[in-house]
Amino acid sequence: MMDARVQRRVQRYGWDLAAADYEALWQAQLADAQAALLGAARLRSGEQVLDVASGTGLVSFAAARSVGPAGSVLGVDLSGAMVDAARHRASEREVHNATFARMDAEALALPDASVDVALCALGLMYVPDPAQALREMRRVLRPGGRLVVAVWGERARCGWAPVFEIVDAEVVSEVCPLFFRLGQPDALARACAATSFDPIHEHRIATTLVYADADTACGAAFVGGPVALAWSRFSGEVRERVRARYLEAIEPWRDGQGYRMPGEFVVVTARA
């Protein structure tokens, strides 16, 4: 198992590398999960919202619209480049009730019982200790506060999953150990229950990831997190080998020049 400190460093620098291309390659693919998460959150005017692993702010900005000028959203991410990108977008869009800070999900620099809602859209799989991150979100929620978390579902239902084993074959240690653990049946709900959240509702969403061509499909696969860091260090020869192996793995999902790849998300709603 990768050392937790190393894993955090790999995540931080990998997502730094991903910041510039992330929205272009993944915004449409993650829209179903983000919409389901925001729908489940049922945000109300005036609420204080924490968005953990906020990335470039896609969920944060939608949440900011829902809570209105009387509410506020704080987006936190381990990647400084992601935080900078979100701040730039907030300035461009003149969103005044959303702020962003670099922060570790496992050690939130926030007071106890200080937010009404905690959101985490597809970030918990990357955290070395998801249970600690859930404990931190539980700590900062006010009594009765709501938690909504989305993760990727089961490995067998995510067509792009082979990217991990293909990249792992070229590096010293696994780039993202146990990525699909929380996507197993009831796993995320059990993790929330173990962190004193109640009641808990879990539902699954089947989706299709659509890519126009091989370049786009490969760009999405290799742009994110630990895979991006490994990819940035590969020689041209290794990149060619990795790309060829990935295209072979996703061949079943080819649709003409493009790809229509299955995916699954799990969304859990709970209360503090």
C-alpha positions as semicolon CSV with decimal commas, in nm:
position;residue;x (nm);y (nm);z (nm)
1;M;0,000;0,000;0,000
2;M;0,126;0,347;-0,088
3;D;0,229;0,562;0,211
4;A;-0,050;0,815;0,286
5;R;0,187;1,114;0,271
6;V;0,315;1,003;-0,068
7;Q;-0,041;0,944;-0,189
8;R;-0,144;1,298;-0,088
9;R;0,158;1,443;-0,266
10;V;0,086;1,239;-0,580
11;Q;-0,276;1,356;-0,573
12;R;-0,185;1,720;-0,519
13;Y;0,065;1,744;-0,802
14;G;-0,138;1,522;-1,033
15;W;-0,443;1,744;-1,001
16;D;-0,224;2,053;-1,041
17;L;-0,131;1,914;-1,383
18;A;-0,497;1,842;-1,463
19;A;-0,636;2,187;-1,380
20;A;-0,605;2,346;-1,725
21;D;-0,776;2,064;-1,919
22;Y;-1,010;1,918;-1,659
23;E;-1,334;2,095;-1,754
24;A;-1,291;2,047;-2,128
25;L;-1,236;1,673;-2,087
26;W;-1,464;1,587;-1,795
27;Q;-1,737;1,850;-1,744
28;A;-1,990;1,677;-1,970
29;Q;-1,896;1,329;-1,844
30;L;-1,956;1,418;-1,479
31;A;-2,269;1,627;-1,532
32;D;-2,510;1,345;-1,434
33;A;-2,334;1,279;-1,105
34;Q;-2,307;1,648;-1,017
35;A;-2,672;1,713;-1,102
36;A;-2,781;1,416;-0,887
37;L;-2,566;1,535;-0,598
38;L;-2,704;1,890;-0,614
39;G;-3,060;1,761;-0,647
40;A;-3,018;1,541;-0,341
41;A;-2,870;1,831;-0,142
42;R;-3,188;2,041;-0,180
43;L;-2,998;2,360;-0,107
44;R;-3,197;2,650;0,032
45;S;-3,148;3,025;0,025
46;G;-2,913;3,147;0,295
47;E;-2,739;2,818;0,369
48;Q;-2,365;2,787;0,433
49;V;-2,218;2,515;0,210
50;L;-1,882;2,338;0,207
51;D;-1,773;2,177;-0,121
52;V;-1,490;1,930;-0,054
53;A;-1,257;1,843;-0,344
54;S;-1,413;2,132;-0,533
55;G;-1,174;2,127;-0,828
56;T;-1,242;2,411;-1,071
57;G;-1,570;2,494;-0,895
58;L;-1,834;2,328;-1,115
59;V;-2,042;2,216;-0,816
60;S;-1,953;2,521;-0,605
61;F;-2,090;2,768;-0,860
62;A;-2,416;2,575;-0,898
63;A;-2,448;2,561;-0,518
64;A;-2,380;2,935;-0,494
65;R;-2,672;3,004;-0,728
66;S;-2,899;2,785;-0,515
67;V;-2,816;2,946;-0,180
68;G;-2,830;3,300;-0,322
69;P;-2,659;3,613;-0,195
70;A;-2,772;3,543;0,162
71;G;-2,583;3,212;0,157
72;S;-2,224;3,120;0,087
73;V;-2,014;2,838;-0,053
74;L;-1,657;2,750;0,041
75;G;-1,483;2,520;-0,206
76;V;-1,171;2,342;-0,079
77;D;-0,923;2,130;-0,272
78;L;-0,581;1,978;-0,214
79;S;-0,459;2,115;-0,549
80;G;-0,345;2,477;-0,549
81;A;-0,382;2,495;-0,928
82;M;-0,744;2,381;-0,904
83;V;-0,811;2,643;-0,635
84;D;-0,650;2,913;-0,850
85;A;-0,861;2,808;-1,149
86;A;-1,180;2,820;-0,942
87;R;-1,093;3,165;-0,804
88;H;-1,027;3,290;-1,157
89;R;-1,364;3,156;-1,275
90;A;-1,542;3,313;-0,977
91;S;-1,388;3,649;-1,063
92;E;-1,476;3,615;-1,432
93;R;-1,835;3,522;-1,354
94;E;-1,867;3,780;-1,073
95;V;-1,975;3,512;-0,827
96;H;-1,941;3,687;-0,493
97;N;-2,080;3,422;-0,258
98;A;-1,831;3,145;-0,347
99;T;-1,475;3,141;-0,215
100;F;-1,200;2,884;-0,255
101;A;-0,910;2,763;-0,041
102;R;-0,644;2,494;-0,057
103;M;-0,727;2,246;0,218
104;D;-0,683;1,876;0,293
105;A;-1,016;1,691;0,322
106;E;-0,869;1,490;0,610
107;A;-0,784;1,805;0,810
108;L;-1,037;2,079;0,739
109;A;-0,922;2,413;0,884
110;L;-1,276;2,507;0,984
111;P;-1,459;2,543;1,317
112;D;-1,688;2,271;1,452
113;A;-2,056;2,296;1,353
114;S;-1,995;2,581;1,108
115;V;-2,175;2,471;0,788
116;D;-2,527;2,360;0,696
117;V;-2,436;2,131;0,406
118;A;-2,120;1,941;0,308
119;L;-2,083;1,824;-0,052
120;C;-1,816;1,602;-0,206
121;A;-1,851;1,525;-0,576
122;L;-1,620;1,246;-0,694
123;G;-1,332;1,333;-0,464
124;L;-1,354;1,082;-0,179
125;M;-1,203;0,795;-0,385
126;Y;-0,872;0,984;-0,402
127;V;-0,836;1,046;-0,026
128;P;-0,588;0,815;0,154
129;D;-0,827;0,781;0,451
130;P;-1,189;0,837;0,340
131;A;-1,318;0,765;0,691
132;Q;-1,111;1,053;0,830
133;A;-1,246;1,286;0,561
134;L;-1,602;1,183;0,652
135;R;-1,526;1,245;1,021
136;E;-1,404;1,593;0,934
137;M;-1,717;1,669;0,732
138;R;-1,927;1,538;1,022
139;R;-1,735;1,764;1,262
140;V;-1,791;2,085;1,067
141;L;-2,162;2,019;1,004
142;R;-2,416;2,175;1,234
143;P;-2,660;1,938;1,411
144;G;-2,911;1,830;1,149
145;G;-2,675;1,937;0,871
146;R;-2,675;1,744;0,544
147;L;-2,399;1,546;0,374
148;V;-2,415;1,449;0,006
149;V;-2,129;1,248;-0,144
150;A;-2,088;1,109;-0,495
151;V;-1,826;0,848;-0,592
152;W;-1,765;0,631;-0,897
153;G;-1,950;0,300;-0,880
154;E;-1,836;-0,057;-0,932
155;R;-1,521;-0,121;-1,136
156;A;-1,702;-0,362;-1,370
157;R;-1,953;-0,089;-1,460
158;C;-1,693;0,177;-1,547
159;G;-1,554;0,118;-1,895
160;W;-1,246;0,335;-1,841
161;A;-1,135;0,140;-1,528
162;P;-0,847;-0,045;-1,704
163;V;-0,650;0,282;-1,710
164;F;-0,529;0,213;-1,355
165;E;-0,384;-0,132;-1,413
166;I;-0,230;-0,018;-1,744
167;V;-0,051;0,274;-1,576
168;D;0,032;0,064;-1,267
169;A;0,225;-0,175;-1,493
170;E;0,466;0,109;-1,576
171;V;0,528;0,252;-1,227
172;V;0,674;0,133;-0,897
173;S;0,355;0,139;-0,692
174;E;-0,020;0,162;-0,756
175;V;-0,121;0,511;-0,863
176;C;-0,461;0,504;-0,695
177;P;-0,508;0,207;-0,461
178;L;-0,862;0,101;-0,374
179;F;-1,019;0,362;-0,609
180;F;-1,338;0,158;-0,656
181;R;-1,372;0,039;-0,295
182;L;-1,644;0,291;-0,206
183;G;-1,836;0,202;-0,521
184;Q;-1,915;-0,149;-0,397
185;P;-2,276;-0,215;-0,285
186;D;-2,355;-0,025;0,037
187;A;-1,985;0,055;0,099
188;L;-2,027;0,433;0,100
189;A;-2,345;0,416;0,309
190;R;-2,167;0,194;0,563
191;A;-1,873;0,434;0,577
192;C;-2,112;0,721;0,650
193;A;-2,297;0,522;0,916
194;A;-1,966;0,441;1,084
195;T;-1,903;0,817;1,108
196;S;-2,228;0,882;1,299
197;F;-2,435;1,002;1,004
198;D;-2,805;0,912;1,000
199;P;-3,037;0,851;0,821
200;I;-2,863;0,744;0,504
201;H;-2,993;0,700;0,150
202;E;-2,785;0,557;-0,135
203;H;-2,872;0,542;-0,502
204;R;-2,685;0,448;-0,820
205;I;-2,681;0,622;-1,155
206;A;-2,584;0,453;-1,480
207;T;-2,432;0,691;-1,733
208;T;-2,261;0,688;-2,071
209;L;-1,930;0,868;-2,124
210;V;-1,918;0,995;-2,482
211;Y;-1,588;1,076;-2,654
212;A;-1,559;1,207;-3,008
213;D;-1,239;1,023;-3,091
214;A;-0,940;0,831;-2,953
215;D;-0,746;1,148;-2,866
216;T;-1,030;1,278;-2,650
217;A;-1,082;0,942;-2,480
218;C;-0,711;0,912;-2,401
219;G;-0,687;1,275;-2,291
220;A;-0,964;1,220;-2,037
221;A;-0,806;0,897;-1,912
222;F;-0,461;1,044;-1,857
223;V;-0,542;1,399;-1,743
224;G;-0,666;1,332;-1,388
225;G;-0,490;1,304;-1,054
226;P;-0,226;1,036;-0,999
227;V;-0,253;0,910;-1,356
228;A;-0,166;1,260;-1,480
229;L;0,148;1,270;-1,267
230;A;0,263;0,929;-1,392
231;W;0,181;1,024;-1,753
232;S;0,381;1,347;-1,723
233;R;0,691;1,143;-1,637
234;F;0,657;0,875;-1,904
235;S;0,892;0,873;-2,200
236;G;0,747;0,892;-2,550
237;E;0,793;0,517;-2,590
238;V;0,605;0,440;-2,267
239;R;0,326;0,683;-2,358
240;E;0,278;0,508;-2,692
241;R;0,260;0,169;-2,519
242;V;0,018;0,289;-2,251
243;R;-0,205;0,463;-2,504
244;A;-0,217;0,155;-2,728
245;R;-0,304;-0,073;-2,435
246;Y;-0,580;0,163;-2,319
247;L;-0,734;0,190;-2,666
248;E;-0,730;-0,188;-2,687
249;A;-0,905;-0,210;-2,349
250;I;-1,184;0,030;-2,449
251;E;-1,230;-0,114;-2,799
252;P;-1,561;-0,280;-2,696
253;W;-1,706;0,069;-2,648
254;R;-1,598;0,212;-2,985
255;D;-1,875;0,377;-3,184
256;G;-1,747;0,479;-3,526
257;Q;-1,459;0,721;-3,471
258;G;-1,567;0,782;-3,111
259;Y;-1,655;0,590;-2,795
260;R;-1,968;0,541;-2,585
261;M;-1,837;0,404;-2,258
262;P;-2,046;0,286;-1,962
263;G;-2,004;0,445;-1,622
264;E;-2,172;0,433;-1,283
265;F;-2,199;0,678;-0,997
266;V;-2,311;0,627;-0,637
267;V;-2,474;0,917;-0,450
268;V;-2,527;0,902;-0,075
269;T;-2,731;1,151;0,129
270;A;-2,702;1,158;0,508
271;R;-2,773;1,382;0,804
272;A;-2,557;1,481;1,100
